[in-house]
């Protein structure tokens, strides 16, 4: 079973909620990877396909609101589990 979660957001080590997100997902044994909103670009399918689920990170504004919205649309249209905080 794939347990890899893509965290959509622009990671900032100074943001306590980002660190808490890493700790929480790590504590339950999920593999996680931060996906910059800018990295989603015009091809969210290719960029987000490796993940079993997506987590929309707290602490907007995002560098690319279009990238964040593309990730949400990708999950909604493909039945990919999605959590937004």
PyMOL CGO cylinders between C-alpha atoms (Angstrom):
from pymol import cmd
from pymol.cgo import CYLINDER

trace = [
    CYLINDER, 0.00, 0.00, 0.00, 1.36, 3.38, -0.99, 0.3, 1, 1, 1, 1, 1, 1,
    CYLINDER, 1.36, 3.38, -0.99, 1.69, 5.64, 2.05, 0.3, 1, 1, 1, 1, 1, 1,
    CYLINDER, 1.69, 5.64, 2.05, 3.39, 8.63, 0.47, 0.3, 1, 1, 1, 1, 1, 1,
    CYLINDER, 3.39, 8.63, 0.47, 1.75, 12.00, 1.15, 0.3, 1, 1, 1, 1, 1, 1,
    CYLINDER, 1.75, 12.00, 1.15, 2.47, 15.14, -0.84, 0.3, 1, 1, 1, 1, 1, 1,
    CYLINDER, 2.47, 15.14, -0.84, 2.28, 18.25, 1.31, 0.3, 1, 1, 1, 1, 1, 1,
    CYLINDER, 2.28, 18.25, 1.31, 1.36, 21.11, -1.00, 0.3, 1, 1, 1, 1, 1, 1,
    CYLINDER, 1.36, 21.11, -1.00, 2.82, 24.34, 0.31, 0.3, 1, 1, 1, 1, 1, 1,
    CYLINDER, 2.82, 24.34, 0.31, 5.94, 26.41, 0.53, 0.3, 1, 1, 1, 1, 1, 1,
    CYLINDER, 5.94, 26.41, 0.53, 7.93, 24.97, 3.43, 0.3, 1, 1, 1, 1, 1, 1,
    CYLINDER, 7.93, 24.97, 3.43, 9.36, 27.44, 5.90, 0.3, 1, 1, 1, 1, 1, 1,
    CYLINDER, 9.36, 27.44, 5.90, 11.49, 26.12, 8.79, 0.3, 1, 1, 1, 1, 1, 1,
    CYLINDER, 11.49, 26.12, 8.79, 10.46, 29.18, 10.81, 0.3, 1, 1, 1, 1, 1, 1,
    CYLINDER, 10.46, 29.18, 10.81, 6.77, 28.25, 10.61, 0.3, 1, 1, 1, 1, 1, 1,
    CYLINDER, 6.77, 28.25, 10.61, 5.71, 26.17, 13.62, 0.3, 1, 1, 1, 1, 1, 1,
    CYLINDER, 5.71, 26.17, 13.62, 2.71, 24.72, 11.80, 0.3, 1, 1, 1, 1, 1, 1,
    CYLINDER, 2.71, 24.72, 11.80, 4.95, 23.37, 9.04, 0.3, 1, 1, 1, 1, 1, 1,
    CYLINDER, 4.95, 23.37, 9.04, 7.19, 21.68, 11.59, 0.3, 1, 1, 1, 1, 1, 1,
    CYLINDER, 7.19, 21.68, 11.59, 4.16, 20.28, 13.42, 0.3, 1, 1, 1, 1, 1, 1,
    CYLINDER, 4.16, 20.28, 13.42, 2.79, 18.89, 10.15, 0.3, 1, 1, 1, 1, 1, 1,
    CYLINDER, 2.79, 18.89, 10.15, 6.07, 17.05, 9.56, 0.3, 1, 1, 1, 1, 1, 1,
    CYLINDER, 6.07, 17.05, 9.56, 6.04, 15.66, 13.10, 0.3, 1, 1, 1, 1, 1, 1,
    CYLINDER, 6.04, 15.66, 13.10, 2.41, 14.55, 12.99, 0.3, 1, 1, 1, 1, 1, 1,
    CYLINDER, 2.41, 14.55, 12.99, 2.64, 12.73, 9.66, 0.3, 1, 1, 1, 1, 1, 1,
    CYLINDER, 2.64, 12.73, 9.66, 5.98, 11.21, 10.58, 0.3, 1, 1, 1, 1, 1, 1,
    CYLINDER, 5.98, 11.21, 10.58, 4.59, 9.94, 13.90, 0.3, 1, 1, 1, 1, 1, 1,
    CYLINDER, 4.59, 9.94, 13.90, 1.92, 7.89, 12.10, 0.3, 1, 1, 1, 1, 1, 1,
    CYLINDER, 1.92, 7.89, 12.10, 4.47, 6.33, 9.77, 0.3, 1, 1, 1, 1, 1, 1,
    CYLINDER, 4.47, 6.33, 9.77, 3.65, 8.17, 6.57, 0.3, 1, 1, 1, 1, 1, 1,
    CYLINDER, 3.65, 8.17, 6.57, 6.31, 9.07, 4.06, 0.3, 1, 1, 1, 1, 1, 1,
    CYLINDER, 6.31, 9.07, 4.06, 5.97, 12.74, 3.25, 0.3, 1, 1, 1, 1, 1, 1,
    CYLINDER, 5.97, 12.74, 3.25, 7.36, 15.17, 0.75, 0.3, 1, 1, 1, 1, 1, 1,
    CYLINDER, 7.36, 15.17, 0.75, 6.77, 18.89, 0.48, 0.3, 1, 1, 1, 1, 1, 1,
    CYLINDER, 6.77, 18.89, 0.48, 5.66, 20.03, -2.97, 0.3, 1, 1, 1, 1, 1, 1,
    CYLINDER, 5.66, 20.03, -2.97, 6.21, 23.71, -3.64, 0.3, 1, 1, 1, 1, 1, 1,
    CYLINDER, 6.21, 23.71, -3.64, 3.17, 25.40, -5.10, 0.3, 1, 1, 1, 1, 1, 1,
    CYLINDER, 3.17, 25.40, -5.10, 5.43, 26.81, -7.81, 0.3, 1, 1, 1, 1, 1, 1,
    CYLINDER, 5.43, 26.81, -7.81, 6.62, 23.29, -8.74, 0.3, 1, 1, 1, 1, 1, 1,
    CYLINDER, 6.62, 23.29, -8.74, 3.11, 22.12, -9.64, 0.3, 1, 1, 1, 1, 1, 1,
    CYLINDER, 3.11, 22.12, -9.64, 3.10, 24.37, -12.68, 0.3, 1, 1, 1, 1, 1, 1,
    CYLINDER, 3.10, 24.37, -12.68, 1.06, 23.58, -15.76, 0.3, 1, 1, 1, 1, 1, 1,
    CYLINDER, 1.06, 23.58, -15.76, 1.26, 19.79, -15.35, 0.3, 1, 1, 1, 1, 1, 1,
    CYLINDER, 1.26, 19.79, -15.35, -0.13, 18.84, -11.93, 0.3, 1, 1, 1, 1, 1, 1,
    CYLINDER, -0.13, 18.84, -11.93, -0.83, 15.27, -13.07, 0.3, 1, 1, 1, 1, 1, 1,
    CYLINDER, -0.83, 15.27, -13.07, 2.84, 14.50, -13.61, 0.3, 1, 1, 1, 1, 1, 1,
    CYLINDER, 2.84, 14.50, -13.61, 3.97, 16.31, -10.46, 0.3, 1, 1, 1, 1, 1, 1,
    CYLINDER, 3.97, 16.31, -10.46, 1.32, 14.89, -8.10, 0.3, 1, 1, 1, 1, 1, 1,
    CYLINDER, 1.32, 14.89, -8.10, 0.87, 11.34, -9.44, 0.3, 1, 1, 1, 1, 1, 1,
    CYLINDER, 0.87, 11.34, -9.44, 3.48, 9.82, -7.04, 0.3, 1, 1, 1, 1, 1, 1,
    CYLINDER, 3.48, 9.82, -7.04, 1.35, 10.57, -3.97, 0.3, 1, 1, 1, 1, 1, 1,
    CYLINDER, 1.35, 10.57, -3.97, -1.40, 8.45, -2.42, 0.3, 1, 1, 1, 1, 1, 1,
    CYLINDER, -1.40, 8.45, -2.42, -2.86, 11.55, -0.77, 0.3, 1, 1, 1, 1, 1, 1,
    CYLINDER, -2.86, 11.55, -0.77, -2.36, 15.31, -0.64, 0.3, 1, 1, 1, 1, 1, 1,
    CYLINDER, -2.36, 15.31, -0.64, -2.25, 17.65, 2.33, 0.3, 1, 1, 1, 1, 1, 1,
    CYLINDER, -2.25, 17.65, 2.33, -2.73, 21.35, 1.65, 0.3, 1, 1, 1, 1, 1, 1,
    CYLINDER, -2.73, 21.35, 1.65, -0.39, 23.00, 4.13, 0.3, 1, 1, 1, 1, 1, 1,
    CYLINDER, -0.39, 23.00, 4.13, -1.37, 25.89, 6.38, 0.3, 1, 1, 1, 1, 1, 1,
    CYLINDER, -1.37, 25.89, 6.38, 0.22, 29.33, 6.18, 0.3, 1, 1, 1, 1, 1, 1,
    CYLINDER, 0.22, 29.33, 6.18, -0.91, 31.06, 3.05, 0.3, 1, 1, 1, 1, 1, 1,
    CYLINDER, -0.91, 31.06, 3.05, -0.35, 33.14, 1.04, 0.3, 1, 1, 1, 1, 1, 1,
    CYLINDER, -0.35, 33.14, 1.04, 1.24, 30.57, -1.20, 0.3, 1, 1, 1, 1, 1, 1,
    CYLINDER, 1.24, 30.57, -1.20, 3.92, 31.54, -3.70, 0.3, 1, 1, 1, 1, 1, 1,
    CYLINDER, 3.92, 31.54, -3.70, 1.56, 30.23, -6.37, 0.3, 1, 1, 1, 1, 1, 1,
    CYLINDER, 1.56, 30.23, -6.37, -2.13, 30.23, -5.54, 0.3, 1, 1, 1, 1, 1, 1,
    CYLINDER, -2.13, 30.23, -5.54, -2.71, 28.73, -9.00, 0.3, 1, 1, 1, 1, 1, 1,
    CYLINDER, -2.71, 28.73, -9.00, -0.46, 25.81, -8.04, 0.3, 1, 1, 1, 1, 1, 1,
    CYLINDER, -0.46, 25.81, -8.04, -2.34, 25.23, -4.78, 0.3, 1, 1, 1, 1, 1, 1,
    CYLINDER, -2.34, 25.23, -4.78, -5.70, 25.33, -6.57, 0.3, 1, 1, 1, 1, 1, 1,
    CYLINDER, -5.70, 25.33, -6.57, -4.41, 22.99, -9.29, 0.3, 1, 1, 1, 1, 1, 1,
    CYLINDER, -4.41, 22.99, -9.29, -3.48, 20.45, -6.59, 0.3, 1, 1, 1, 1, 1, 1,
    CYLINDER, -3.48, 20.45, -6.59, -6.96, 20.66, -5.07, 0.3, 1, 1, 1, 1, 1, 1,
    CYLINDER, -6.96, 20.66, -5.07, -8.55, 20.26, -8.50, 0.3, 1, 1, 1, 1, 1, 1,
    CYLINDER, -8.55, 20.26, -8.50, -6.27, 17.31, -9.29, 0.3, 1, 1, 1, 1, 1, 1,
    CYLINDER, -6.27, 17.31, -9.29, -7.32, 15.51, -6.10, 0.3, 1, 1, 1, 1, 1, 1,
    CYLINDER, -7.32, 15.51, -6.10, -11.02, 16.27, -6.53, 0.3, 1, 1, 1, 1, 1, 1,
    CYLINDER, -11.02, 16.27, -6.53, -11.16, 15.09, -10.14, 0.3, 1, 1, 1, 1, 1, 1,
    CYLINDER, -11.16, 15.09, -10.14, -9.22, 11.87, -9.49, 0.3, 1, 1, 1, 1, 1, 1,
    CYLINDER, -9.22, 11.87, -9.49, -10.60, 10.82, -6.11, 0.3, 1, 1, 1, 1, 1, 1,
    CYLINDER, -10.60, 10.82, -6.11, -7.26, 11.35, -4.37, 0.3, 1, 1, 1, 1, 1, 1,
    CYLINDER, -7.26, 11.35, -4.37, -7.67, 11.82, -0.60, 0.3, 1, 1, 1, 1, 1, 1,
    CYLINDER, -7.67, 11.82, -0.60, -7.13, 15.47, 0.32, 0.3, 1, 1, 1, 1, 1, 1,
    CYLINDER, -7.13, 15.47, 0.32, -6.82, 17.32, 3.62, 0.3, 1, 1, 1, 1, 1, 1,
    CYLINDER, -6.82, 17.32, 3.62, -6.77, 21.10, 3.79, 0.3, 1, 1, 1, 1, 1, 1,
    CYLINDER, -6.77, 21.10, 3.79, -5.72, 22.94, 6.92, 0.3, 1, 1, 1, 1, 1, 1,
]
cmd.load_cgo(trace, "trace")
